[in-house]
Amino acid sequence: MSPLDAPSLPSPANTVREASQALLDWQRAALSQPLPPAADPLAQAAALQACFDRWGGEATERERAGWSACIQALLASAALPPQRPLKCGVAGSCAEDLAALLRPSTQALDEADELDIAVRYWEQARKAGWLDEDLDADFGEFWRRVEWCALAQHLALLGAGPHADEARLAAFAAKTASRYVQLSPLKRLAEKAWPHFFDLGITLR
């Protein structure tokens, strides 16, 4: 077989599309079982706080108060209904597992692909009746929850210590924090901790 005849490898986006369909199938089965206990919010808060402690340096009281507000906003978003079974064995945001698929530490999809996959997932979740009234009517709110779930995942990894994909995680965090007024204290931290993303333009490649 010549190189021209060899089968082409699936693109990262198509691989994630297939994984998102598999996630829907898994969730369909999981929803037939009792909802597991929720994740420990104190442990989640501590994981997020570790990121600010690691990257915040000599912070002022005002900065610390702003970071605390960001943590509370992320936790409050993750606790919004509907709560669903997660692959990790606890109950959590209906956007949590999709966020992990779309924005792993190991790769960055084009945002157009992210949105396409998220819209397809959202449409199937709506059809199945898995969303509440707010999410059923507003993809923008669903997408915000996906971004915030992914952000919390990235901050927890950044707070855990050196990571092989630290630059990509930091770029993810800086980009998301730049999009939402509620996360402006995190944006200011990102500007101090990772100024090159703002000097040169944030890149996820």
C-alpha positions as CSV (number, residue, x, y, z in Angstrom):
1,M,0.0,0.0,0.0
2,S,1.4,3.4,-1.0
3,P,1.3,6.3,1.4
4,L,-1.4,7.8,-0.8
5,D,-3.6,4.7,-0.3
6,A,-3.2,4.7,3.5
7,P,-6.3,5.5,5.5
8,S,-6.3,9.0,6.9
9,L,-6.4,9.4,10.7
10,P,-9.5,11.0,12.1
11,S,-9.1,14.7,12.9
12,P,-9.1,15.7,16.6
13,A,-12.4,17.4,16.2
14,N,-14.0,14.3,14.7
15,T,-12.6,12.2,17.5
16,V,-14.2,14.5,20.0
17,R,-17.5,14.4,18.1
18,E,-17.5,10.7,18.4
19,A,-16.6,10.9,22.1
20,S,-19.4,13.4,22.7
21,Q,-21.9,11.0,21.1
22,A,-20.5,8.2,23.3
23,L,-21.0,10.5,26.3
24,L,-24.6,11.0,25.4
25,D,-25.1,7.3,25.2
26,W,-23.4,6.8,28.6
27,Q,-25.5,9.5,30.2
28,R,-28.7,8.0,28.8
29,A,-27.9,4.8,30.6
30,A,-26.6,6.6,33.8
31,L,-29.8,8.6,34.1
32,S,-31.8,5.4,34.7
33,Q,-29.9,4.9,38.0
34,P,-30.2,6.9,41.2
35,L,-28.2,10.2,41.2
36,P,-24.9,9.7,43.0
37,P,-23.7,12.1,45.8
38,A,-22.5,15.5,44.7
39,A,-18.8,16.4,44.8
40,D,-17.4,17.9,48.0
41,P,-17.7,21.7,47.5
42,L,-15.0,22.3,50.2
43,A,-12.5,20.1,48.2
44,Q,-13.5,21.9,45.0
45,A,-12.9,25.3,46.6
46,A,-9.6,24.2,48.0
47,A,-8.4,23.0,44.6
48,L,-9.3,26.4,43.0
49,Q,-7.8,28.3,45.9
50,A,-4.5,26.4,45.4
51,C,-4.2,27.9,41.9
52,F,-4.5,31.5,43.2
53,D,-2.0,30.7,46.0
54,R,0.5,29.3,43.6
55,W,0.2,32.0,40.9
56,G,-1.0,35.0,42.9
57,G,2.3,36.0,44.5
58,E,2.2,38.9,47.0
59,A,-1.5,39.6,46.7
60,T,-3.4,42.5,48.2
61,E,-6.5,42.0,50.3
62,R,-8.5,43.4,47.5
63,E,-7.0,40.9,45.0
64,R,-7.7,38.0,47.4
65,A,-11.3,39.1,47.9
66,G,-11.7,39.2,44.1
67,W,-10.3,35.7,43.7
68,S,-12.6,34.5,46.4
69,A,-15.5,36.0,44.5
70,C,-14.4,34.1,41.3
71,I,-14.1,30.8,43.2
72,Q,-17.6,31.3,44.6
73,A,-19.0,32.2,41.1
74,L,-17.4,29.1,39.6
75,L,-18.8,26.8,42.3
76,A,-22.2,28.4,42.2
77,S,-22.3,27.9,38.4
78,A,-21.3,24.2,38.8
79,A,-24.1,23.7,41.3
80,L,-26.9,25.0,39.1
81,P,-29.5,22.6,38.1
82,P,-29.8,20.2,36.4
83,Q,-27.2,18.1,38.1
84,R,-26.3,14.9,36.3
85,P,-24.2,11.8,36.9
86,L,-20.5,12.4,35.9
87,K,-18.0,10.0,34.6
88,C,-15.9,10.5,37.8
89,G,-18.7,8.9,39.9
90,V,-20.3,12.0,41.5
91,A,-23.1,14.3,40.5
92,G,-22.3,17.6,39.0
93,S,-23.1,20.2,36.3
94,C,-24.7,18.9,33.2
95,A,-21.9,20.7,31.3
96,E,-19.0,19.1,33.3
97,D,-18.2,16.0,31.2
98,L,-18.6,17.8,27.9
99,A,-16.2,20.5,29.1
100,A,-13.6,17.9,29.8
101,L,-14.0,16.5,26.3
102,L,-13.9,19.8,24.6
103,R,-10.9,21.3,26.5
104,P,-8.5,18.7,27.8
105,S,-5.1,19.8,28.8
106,T,-3.6,17.8,25.9
107,Q,-5.0,19.7,22.9
108,A,-7.0,22.7,21.8
109,L,-9.7,22.5,19.2
110,D,-10.6,25.4,16.9
111,E,-13.4,27.3,18.6
112,A,-15.7,26.7,15.6
113,D,-15.3,22.9,16.2
114,E,-16.0,23.4,19.9
115,L,-19.2,25.3,19.3
116,D,-20.3,22.8,16.6
117,I,-19.9,19.9,19.0
118,A,-21.5,21.7,21.9
119,V,-24.5,22.8,19.8
120,R,-25.0,19.2,18.6
121,Y,-24.8,17.9,22.2
122,W,-27.2,20.6,23.5
123,E,-29.7,19.8,20.8
124,Q,-29.7,16.1,21.7
125,A,-29.9,16.9,25.4
126,R,-32.9,19.2,24.7
127,K,-34.6,16.5,22.7
128,A,-34.1,14.0,25.5
129,G,-35.6,16.4,28.0
130,W,-32.4,16.5,30.1
131,L,-32.2,20.3,30.4
132,D,-34.1,22.7,32.6
133,E,-36.2,25.6,31.1
134,D,-33.3,28.1,31.2
135,L,-30.8,25.9,29.4
136,D,-33.4,24.5,27.0
137,A,-34.1,28.0,25.7
138,D,-30.6,29.5,25.7
139,F,-27.6,27.8,24.2
140,G,-25.5,30.9,25.2
141,E,-26.1,30.0,28.9
142,F,-25.3,26.4,28.3
143,W,-22.0,27.4,26.5
144,R,-21.1,29.7,29.5
145,R,-21.5,26.8,31.8
146,V,-19.3,24.6,29.6
147,E,-16.6,27.3,29.6
148,W,-16.8,27.8,33.3
149,C,-16.6,24.1,34.0
150,A,-13.6,23.8,31.8
151,L,-12.0,26.8,33.5
152,A,-12.5,25.3,37.0
153,Q,-10.9,22.0,35.7
154,H,-7.9,24.0,34.3
155,L,-7.4,26.1,37.5
156,A,-7.4,22.9,39.6
157,L,-4.7,21.4,37.5
158,L,-2.7,24.7,37.5
159,G,-2.9,24.7,41.3
160,A,-1.8,21.1,41.8
161,G,1.8,21.9,40.8
162,P,4.0,21.7,37.6
163,H,2.1,20.2,34.7
164,A,3.3,19.0,31.4
165,D,0.7,21.1,29.6
166,E,0.9,24.1,31.9
167,A,1.2,26.6,29.1
168,R,-1.9,25.4,27.3
169,L,-3.8,25.3,30.6
170,A,-2.7,28.9,31.4
171,A,-3.8,30.0,27.9
172,F,-7.2,28.4,28.3
173,A,-7.6,30.1,31.7
174,A,-6.5,33.5,30.4
175,K,-8.8,33.4,27.4
176,T,-11.9,32.4,29.3
177,A,-11.3,34.9,32.1
178,S,-11.0,37.6,29.5
179,R,-14.5,36.9,28.2
180,Y,-16.6,37.4,31.4
181,V,-16.9,40.5,33.6
182,Q,-17.6,38.3,36.6
183,L,-14.1,36.8,36.2
184,S,-12.2,40.1,35.9
185,P,-10.1,39.4,39.1
186,L,-8.9,36.2,37.4
187,K,-8.1,38.1,34.3
188,R,-6.0,40.5,36.3
189,L,-4.1,37.6,37.9
190,A,-3.6,36.1,34.4
191,E,-2.2,39.4,33.2
192,K,0.4,39.3,36.0
193,A,1.2,35.6,36.0
194,W,1.2,35.1,32.2
195,P,1.8,38.5,30.6
196,H,3.1,37.0,27.4
197,F,-0.4,35.8,26.5
198,F,-1.6,39.3,26.5
199,D,1.5,40.9,25.0
200,L,1.6,38.6,22.0
201,G,-2.0,37.5,21.8
202,I,-3.4,34.4,23.5
203,T,-2.7,31.3,21.6
204,L,-3.8,27.7,22.4
205,R,-1.5,26.0,19.9
